[in-house]
């Protein structure tokens, strides 16, 4: 059933799917991408032998549209999502969707569903989910030769409400292999994190923190976000690894940390060093920044800054990023695209 605008409570949207009027669709067939267009039907019809159902050839993205105080709409670095989508496609042996068409399709979906972009100061945004799946009939293990690209939009509240420190559990599982698909945004990586996440939630944790899959010595990332820490010397550090997702929020915070004089660096971070951080957080499109209150490993809890207060540097980074996204202050050149 289509979502009715009058039924929405902007202050209590949650983070859940809603069927908006329009989404974008394009098909890859006969070796090329066909002309795409907006469609109203939220359903997809697949053969029982469709490649995605058996061998998991799928990639996706996540980005947001922000309502500014003047009523206009901002997109935050959509070209970076388009490029990451290309990298994911190449890793999964899929035909990249043209990056310029990706950005224009995002804008087309936002414009078509403009009334569902939440109002400024509601704490909500319009979340966009571009994705691509292999659709041709496949029985043997091989790449598909036909694909479906779609973008749908959903108004959402904060994935994690406010700057409230959360407790995390170091997982015994691996999220992705060292030279596997960890750097691609593909469903298999998230499927492998579901069981650890369920078990973490059952024990009262917000999510899992994963270690590197080779030595289980270095911090990789959380189940749905990248890790950053502020050292005792005040330096912004974040893991460098072949098994973690390339994050647009991470790239942005590295630049903001540089502007704030935090001497940011990507490098390996041992778990033991993570325990000694002055502050730490999870960062990503959905989470923005979620402060880490504690990290529990082998039954021992390590408190990072505080379990009920957010550190000053994390707070400043959060507000700096959000103010740029909503157009309250200028960011580095090209970071924000305003729809006219």
Residue pairs with C-beta under 8 A, 6 or more apart in sequence:
1 19
2 19
2 20
2 21
3 18
3 19
3 20
3 116
5 115
5 116
8 116
8 155
10 118
10 119
10 122
10 124
10 155
11 122
11 123
11 124
11 157
12 157
13 118
13 124
13 155
13 156
13 157
14 156
14 157
15 127
15 156
15 157
15 158
15 159
15 286
16 154
16 156
17 154
18 154
18 155
19 42
20 113
20 116
20 152
20 153
20 154
20 155
21 40
21 112
21 113
22 38
22 39
22 40
22 109
22 112
22 113
22 153
23 38
23 39
23 40
23 42
23 109
23 150
23 151
23 152
23 153
24 36
24 37
24 38
24 39
24 105
24 108
24 109
24 149
24 150
24 151
25 36
25 37
25 38
25 39
25 148
25 149
25 150
26 33
26 34
26 35
26 36
26 37
26 97
26 101
26 105
26 148
26 149
26 150
27 33
27 34
27 135
27 146
27 147
27 148
27 149
28 34
28 95
28 146
28 147
28 148
28 149
29 146
31 145
33 95
33 97
33 98
33 101
33 149
36 101
36 105
36 149
38 108
38 109
38 112
42 152
44 148
44 150
46 52
46 53
46 135
47 135
47 137
49 137
49 138
49 139
50 133
50 134
50 135
50 136
50 137
50 138
50 144
51 57
51 133
51 134
51 135
51 136
51 137
51 138
51 143
51 144
52 58
52 133
52 134
52 135
52 144
54 138
55 134
55 138
55 141
56 186
56 187
56 188
57 92
57 93
57 94
57 133
57 134
57 143
57 144
58 92
58 131
58 132
58 133
58 134
58 186
58 187
58 188
59 85
59 88
59 89
59 92
59 94
59 131
59 132
59 184
59 185
59 186
59 187
60 129
60 130
60 131
60 132
60 185
60 186
60 187
61 81
61 84
61 85
61 128
61 129
61 130
61 131
61 185
62 81
62 127
62 128
62 129
62 185
62 285
62 286
63 75
63 76
63 77
63 78
63 81
63 106
63 127
63 128
63 130
63 248
63 285
64 75
64 76
64 125
64 126
64 127
64 128
64 285
64 325
65 73
65 74
65 75
65 110
65 117
65 125
65 126
65 128
65 153
65 339
66 73
66 74
66 75
66 76
66 117
66 125
66 325
66 326
66 327
67 73
67 117
67 118
67 119
67 120
67 122
67 125
67 326
68 74
68 120
68 326
68 327
68 338
69 120
69 121
69 326
69 327
69 328
70 327
71 120
72 327
72 338
72 339
72 340
73 110
73 114
73 117
73 338
73 339
74 325
74 326
74 327
74 336
74 337
74 338
74 339
75 106
75 107
75 110
75 336
75 337
75 338
75 339
76 324
76 325
76 335
76 336
77 248
77 252
77 334
77 335
77 336
78 102
78 103
78 106
78 107
78 337
79 99
79 103
79 334
80 248
80 251
81 102
81 106
81 130
81 248
82 97
82 99
82 100
82 102
82 103
83 99
84 185
84 246
84 248
85 96
85 97
85 99
85 102
85 130
85 132
85 185
86 96
86 97
86 99
87 183
87 184
87 246
88 94
88 184
88 185
88 186
89 95
89 96
89 97
89 132
90 96
91 181
91 183
91 184
91 186
92 181
92 184
92 186
93 143
94 132
94 134
94 143
94 144
94 147
95 147
97 132
97 149
102 130
103 337
105 130
105 151
106 128
106 130
106 151
107 337
107 339
109 128
109 151
109 152
109 153
110 117
110 126
110 128
110 153
110 339
111 339
113 126
113 153
116 126
116 153
116 155
117 125
117 126
117 155
118 124
118 125
118 126
118 155
120 326
123 157
123 158
123 161
124 155
124 156
124 157
124 158
125 155
125 156
126 153
126 154
126 155
126 156
127 153
127 154
127 155
127 156
127 286
128 151
128 152
128 153
129 151
129 152
129 153
129 154
130 149
130 150
130 151
131 149
131 150
131 151
132 147
132 148
132 149
132 150
133 147
133 148
134 143
134 144
134 146
134 147
135 144
135 146
135 147
135 148
136 144
136 145
136 146
138 144
158 288
159 286
159 287
159 288
160 166
160 206
160 286
160 287
160 288
160 290
163 289
163 290
163 291
163 310
163 314
163 315
163 318
164 290
164 291
164 310
165 291
165 292
165 293
165 294
165 304
165 305
165 306
165 307
165 308
165 309
165 310
166 205
166 206
166 207
166 282
166 290
166 291
166 292
166 293
167 204
167 205
167 206
167 293
167 294
167 295
167 296
167 301
167 307
168 200
168 205
168 206
168 207
168 208
168 209
168 222
168 282
168 292
168 294
168 295
168 296
169 200
169 203
169 205
169 207
169 208
169 209
169 295
169 296
169 297
170 208
170 209
170 210
170 211
170 271
170 295
170 296
170 297
170 298
171 196
171 200
171 208
171 209
171 210
171 211
172 196
173 192
173 193
173 195
173 196
173 208
173 210
174 192
174 210
174 211
174 213
175 182
175 189
175 192
175 193
175 196
175 210
175 213
175 220
175 221
175 223
175 243
176 182
176 189
176 192
176 213
176 243
176 244
177 213
177 243
178 212
178 213
178 214
178 242
178 243
179 242
179 243
180 213
180 243
181 188
181 189
182 189
182 220
182 241
182 242
182 243
182 244
182 245
183 242
183 243
183 244
183 245
183 246
184 245
185 245
189 245
190 223
190 224
193 208
193 210
193 223
193 224
196 208
196 210
196 223
197 207
197 208
197 223
200 206
200 207
200 208
201 207
205 296
206 290
207 222
207 223
207 224
207 225
207 282
208 222
208 223
209 219
209 221
209 222
209 227
209 295
210 220
210 221
210 222
210 223
211 217
211 218
211 219
211 220
211 271
212 218
212 219
212 220
212 241
212 243
212 268
213 220
213 243
217 270
217 271
218 239
218 241
218 268
218 269
218 270
218 271
219 227
219 239
219 269
219 270
219 271
219 274
220 227
220 239
220 241
220 243
220 244
221 227
221 239
221 241
221 244
221 245
222 282
224 282
224 284
224 286
224 287
225 247
225 249
225 282
225 283
225 284
225 286
225 287
225 290
226 238
226 239
226 244
226 245
226 247
226 249
226 250
226 282
226 283
226 284
227 238
227 239
227 269
227 274
227 280
227 281
227 282
227 283
228 236
228 237
228 238
228 250
228 253
228 280
228 281
228 283
229 236
229 237
229 238
229 269
229 273
229 274
229 277
229 278
229 279
229 280
229 281
229 304
230 236
230 237
230 262
230 277
230 278
230 279
230 280
230 311
230 313
230 314
231 237
231 276
231 277
231 278
232 276
232 277
232 278
234 262
234 263
234 278
234 313
235 262
235 263
235 264
235 265
236 253
236 254
236 257
236 262
236 263
236 264
236 265
236 313
236 317
237 264
237 265
237 266
237 267
237 269
238 250
238 253
238 254
238 264
238 265
238 266
238 269
239 266
239 267
239 268
239 269
240 266
240 267
240 268
241 268
247 283
247 284
248 285
249 283
249 284
249 285
249 288
249 289
249 321
250 283
250 284
252 321
252 335
253 264
253 283
253 289
253 317
253 321
254 264
254 266
255 332
256 317
256 320
256 321
257 263
257 264
257 317
258 264
260 313
260 316
260 317
260 320
262 313
271 297
274 280
274 295
274 304
275 295
275 297
275 302
275 304
277 304
277 305
278 304
278 305
278 311
278 313
279 291
279 292
279 304
279 305
279 311
279 313
279 314
280 291
280 292
280 295
280 304
280 305
280 314
281 289
281 290
281 291
281 292
281 314
281 317
282 289
282 290
282 292
283 289
283 290
288 318
288 321
288 322
289 314
289 317
289 318
289 321
291 305
291 310
291 311
291 314
292 304
292 305
293 303
293 304
293 305
293 306
293 307
293 308
294 301
294 302
294 303
294 304
294 307
295 301
295 302
295 304
296 302
305 311
305 314
310 318
320 329
322 328
323 329
324 330
324 331
324 335
324 336
325 336
327 336
327 338
